């Protein structure tokens, strides 16, 4: 899979079809004279909430009145790292795992990424803004100073609070899905319990039988199998919520006369 973080940087900064997006300022992209103009055009929501991306100073020179960006607005630049949702881009920070995630429109799922790649995204945005500005003579700070490790790290760290998602962002009932997240098995367990198990008085369904059936079901969904050490607690909670039955350790096997662990009152309905 290509590096989606660099893809976000490139596609976000291509000229937008503003007409198709329902925006009225169709000439705006031709009027960019400063890097502040550039970021305001590309990330209007971020600049509306957090203000100008840079503290600028106006200077007179032989080329006329020029704007010199002096200090970056960390909050605004951090918000710009969230991507452009008009193009299907989105980046969030999941504090529960200390992890950034970006949304891939191709598979409609969130993928984990690193602080370093978030920093590369910021450097790419700053470089492209410097390259596309017309009439700006003082771009040294944008291309060099603001792209140093110290500034980039400060922006990425600020993004962890600015882009922080809610704790239930990837919950089993959330519409947000990520690659190989533990909630995938939670969602599958709920479907499995509802569709592939049936109430049956006095019937014994052991943990071992359920584990084998569940991994067969997971395989039909092209998902990785769950470890047995994680399965019992997951399925115990799911079956308790679905059928009000708890795991029992005193179930007697009629053939071996040995105690088994499982549920009394359930039977498999068979795989779909």
PLY file of the C-alpha trace (Angstrom):
ply
format ascii 1.0
element vertex 272
property float x
property float y
property float z
element edge 271
property int vertex1
property int vertex2
end_header
0.00 0.00 0.00
1.47 3.43 -0.94
2.39 5.92 1.77
-0.98 7.53 2.38
0.43 10.31 4.54
2.36 11.74 1.58
-0.69 11.13 -0.60
-2.72 13.30 1.78
-0.14 16.06 1.58
-0.11 16.01 -2.21
-3.82 15.69 -2.92
-4.89 18.10 -0.19
-2.85 20.83 -1.79
-3.95 20.35 -5.35
-6.27 23.05 -6.61
-9.79 22.20 -5.54
-12.86 22.22 -7.73
-14.57 24.81 -5.55
-17.63 24.94 -7.74
-18.37 21.27 -7.15
-17.85 21.81 -3.43
-20.47 24.54 -3.33
-18.04 27.33 -2.46
-18.56 30.79 -3.86
-15.00 32.14 -3.89
-13.96 30.63 -7.21
-11.13 33.12 -7.76
-9.55 32.69 -4.34
-6.86 30.24 -5.37
-5.58 32.72 -7.95
-5.19 35.45 -5.31
-2.77 33.69 -2.96
0.02 36.14 -2.16
1.20 34.88 1.24
1.51 31.54 2.97
-1.26 32.67 5.31
-3.54 33.07 2.28
-2.53 29.59 1.15
-3.40 27.89 4.43
-6.64 29.87 4.76
-7.71 28.67 1.32
-6.72 25.06 1.89
-7.86 24.71 5.50
-10.68 27.23 6.02
-12.20 25.39 9.00
-8.89 25.26 10.87
-8.16 28.94 10.34
-11.69 29.97 11.32
-11.38 28.16 14.65
-7.71 28.73 15.52
-6.90 31.95 13.68
-4.05 32.84 11.34
-1.48 30.07 10.85
1.38 32.56 11.29
2.18 35.79 13.09
3.30 38.08 10.28
5.11 41.37 10.01
4.54 43.82 7.17
7.74 45.26 5.69
8.42 47.78 2.96
11.01 46.87 0.38
11.94 47.68 -3.17
9.27 45.16 -4.19
6.58 46.97 -2.20
4.75 45.98 0.98
5.62 42.38 1.90
4.46 40.00 4.59
7.09 38.18 6.63
5.88 35.14 8.66
7.65 35.29 12.01
6.05 32.74 14.37
3.87 29.70 13.58
0.48 29.26 15.24
0.90 25.74 16.63
-2.83 25.22 17.20
-3.77 26.16 13.64
-1.04 24.07 12.01
-1.98 21.14 14.24
-5.60 21.45 13.09
-4.42 21.52 9.46
-2.93 18.04 9.97
-6.47 16.69 10.26
-6.66 16.75 6.46
-9.43 18.00 4.21
-12.68 16.12 4.79
-14.06 17.59 1.55
-11.61 15.25 -0.20
-12.30 12.32 2.09
-9.21 12.87 4.22
-9.20 12.68 8.00
-6.58 12.21 10.73
-7.39 11.63 14.41
-5.40 10.94 17.57
-6.60 8.03 19.70
-5.34 8.84 23.19
-6.26 5.43 24.60
-3.43 3.94 22.52
-1.24 7.06 22.08
-1.69 6.57 18.33
-2.47 8.67 15.25
-4.83 7.19 12.65
-5.61 8.36 9.11
-8.71 7.46 7.11
-8.11 5.74 3.78
-11.02 6.48 1.39
-10.10 3.42 -0.69
-11.02 0.83 1.93
-13.10 3.16 4.17
-11.00 2.25 7.21
-8.60 4.01 9.58
-4.92 3.01 9.49
-2.37 3.61 12.22
0.49 6.01 11.48
3.44 7.42 13.39
4.43 10.78 14.85
7.28 10.87 12.34
4.92 10.56 9.37
2.70 13.27 10.81
5.80 15.44 10.92
6.56 14.60 7.29
3.03 15.62 6.37
3.53 19.02 8.01
6.88 19.52 6.24
5.22 18.67 2.92
2.42 21.19 3.52
4.88 23.96 4.39
7.08 23.19 1.37
4.15 23.20 -1.03
2.79 26.44 0.41
6.17 28.09 -0.14
6.31 26.76 -3.70
2.81 27.89 -4.68
2.75 31.38 -3.15
2.96 34.21 -5.68
4.69 37.46 -4.83
6.06 36.38 -1.44
9.76 37.23 -1.15
10.30 36.24 2.49
9.83 32.47 2.55
12.97 31.43 4.41
11.11 30.90 7.69
8.40 28.83 6.01
10.71 26.57 4.05
13.54 26.29 6.57
12.86 27.50 10.12
9.31 26.17 10.49
10.33 22.78 9.05
13.01 22.10 11.65
12.63 19.19 14.05
11.91 21.46 17.02
8.97 23.24 15.39
7.59 20.11 13.72
7.70 18.15 16.97
5.90 20.98 18.78
3.11 21.00 16.17
2.73 17.20 16.20
2.55 17.17 20.00
-0.09 19.91 19.90
-2.03 17.85 17.35
-2.45 15.12 19.95
-4.87 17.33 21.87
-6.33 19.26 18.91
-7.14 16.06 16.95
-7.96 13.86 19.94
-10.95 11.59 19.31
-13.44 10.43 21.93
-12.66 7.22 23.89
-15.50 5.38 22.11
-14.36 6.42 18.62
-13.45 2.80 17.80
-15.97 1.08 20.04
-17.79 -2.06 18.91
-20.93 -0.01 18.21
-19.13 2.84 16.40
-19.32 3.35 12.64
-15.59 4.11 12.62
-13.54 1.06 11.69
-9.79 0.51 11.75
-7.48 -2.19 10.47
-6.88 -5.05 12.94
-8.49 -3.32 15.90
-9.65 -5.45 18.87
-13.20 -4.16 18.42
-13.41 -6.14 15.15
-13.73 -9.36 17.13
-16.22 -7.68 19.48
-18.44 -6.81 16.53
-18.10 -10.29 15.06
-18.83 -11.87 18.43
-22.11 -9.97 18.67
-23.16 -11.10 15.18
-22.05 -14.66 15.93
-24.07 -14.84 19.15
-27.20 -13.39 17.55
-27.16 -15.36 14.31
-25.29 -18.61 14.97
-26.42 -19.55 18.47
-29.89 -20.57 19.58
-31.50 -21.03 23.01
-31.94 -24.71 23.84
-32.92 -25.73 27.40
-30.61 -28.26 29.07
-28.20 -28.30 26.12
-24.51 -27.74 26.90
-22.32 -25.58 24.67
-18.70 -25.74 25.80
-16.15 -22.95 25.49
-14.04 -25.22 23.28
-16.91 -25.87 20.87
-17.78 -22.19 20.73
-14.16 -21.19 20.16
-13.86 -23.54 17.16
-17.18 -22.37 15.68
-16.30 -18.71 16.18
-12.95 -18.99 14.40
-14.68 -20.75 11.49
-17.11 -17.84 11.35
-14.28 -15.29 11.52
-12.51 -17.06 8.66
-15.57 -16.64 6.42
-15.22 -12.88 6.98
-11.53 -12.89 5.99
-10.55 -11.75 9.47
-7.72 -13.10 11.66
-8.53 -15.75 14.23
-8.80 -14.71 17.87
-6.47 -16.13 20.50
-8.10 -18.52 22.94
-6.73 -16.51 25.86
-8.80 -13.53 24.66
-11.85 -15.49 23.54
-13.42 -16.64 26.81
-13.86 -13.20 28.36
-15.05 -11.72 25.06
-17.69 -14.37 24.42
-18.73 -14.55 28.07
-19.69 -10.87 28.02
-21.35 -11.15 24.60
-23.51 -14.18 25.52
-24.44 -12.65 28.86
-25.69 -9.52 27.06
-27.51 -11.50 24.34
-29.03 -14.35 26.37
-28.54 -13.56 30.02
-26.41 -16.67 30.51
-23.15 -16.80 32.41
-20.20 -19.13 31.97
-20.40 -22.23 34.18
-17.52 -24.41 35.28
-19.66 -27.25 36.70
-21.22 -28.65 33.52
-20.97 -32.45 33.40
-20.01 -34.28 30.22
-22.41 -37.23 29.93
-19.82 -39.43 28.22
-16.65 -38.70 30.23
-18.36 -37.67 33.47
-15.93 -34.75 33.67
-16.77 -31.18 34.44
-16.68 -28.74 31.56
-16.67 -24.98 31.11
-19.40 -23.47 28.98
-23.04 -22.42 28.84
-26.18 -24.33 29.75
-29.12 -23.57 27.50
-27.46 -22.87 24.13
-26.76 -24.78 20.94
-25.09 -23.83 17.63
-27.39 -22.95 14.75
-24.72 -23.79 12.17
-22.55 -21.53 10.04
-24.26 -19.29 7.48
0 1
1 2
2 3
3 4
4 5
5 6
6 7
7 8
8 9
9 10
10 11
11 12
12 13
13 14
14 15
15 16
16 17
17 18
18 19
19 20
20 21
21 22
22 23
23 24
24 25
25 26
26 27
27 28
28 29
29 30
30 31
31 32
32 33
33 34
34 35
35 36
36 37
37 38
38 39
39 40
40 41
41 42
42 43
43 44
44 45
45 46
46 47
47 48
48 49
49 50
50 51
51 52
52 53
53 54
54 55
55 56
56 57
57 58
58 59
59 60
60 61
61 62
62 63
63 64
64 65
65 66
66 67
67 68
68 69
69 70
70 71
71 72
72 73
73 74
74 75
75 76
76 77
77 78
78 79
79 80
80 81
81 82
82 83
83 84
84 85
85 86
86 87
87 88
88 89
89 90
90 91
91 92
92 93
93 94
94 95
95 96
96 97
97 98
98 99
99 100
100 101
101 102
102 103
103 104
104 105
105 106
106 107
107 108
108 109
109 110
110 111
111 112
112 113
113 114
114 115
115 116
116 117
117 118
118 119
119 120
120 121
121 122
122 123
123 124
124 125
125 126
126 127
127 128
128 129
129 130
130 131
131 132
132 133
133 134
134 135
135 136
136 137
137 138
138 139
139 140
140 141
141 142
142 143
143 144
144 145
145 146
146 147
147 148
148 149
149 150
150 151
151 152
152 153
153 154
154 155
155 156
156 157
157 158
158 159
159 160
160 161
161 162
162 163
163 164
164 165
165 166
166 167
167 168
168 169
169 170
170 171
171 172
172 173
173 174
174 175
175 176
176 177
177 178
178 179
179 180
180 181
181 182
182 183
183 184
184 185
185 186
186 187
187 188
188 189
189 190
190 191
191 192
192 193
193 194
194 195
195 196
196 197
197 198
198 199
199 200
200 201
201 202
202 203
203 204
204 205
205 206
206 207
207 208
208 209
209 210
210 211
211 212
212 213
213 214
214 215
215 216
216 217
217 218
218 219
219 220
220 221
221 222
222 223
223 224
224 225
225 226
226 227
227 228
228 229
229 230
230 231
231 232
232 233
233 234
234 235
235 236
236 237
237 238
238 239
239 240
240 241
241 242
242 243
243 244
244 245
245 246
246 247
247 248
248 249
249 250
250 251
251 252
252 253
253 254
254 255
255 256
256 257
257 258
258 259
259 260
260 261
261 262
262 263
263 264
264 265
265 266
266 267
267 268
268 269
269 270
270 271
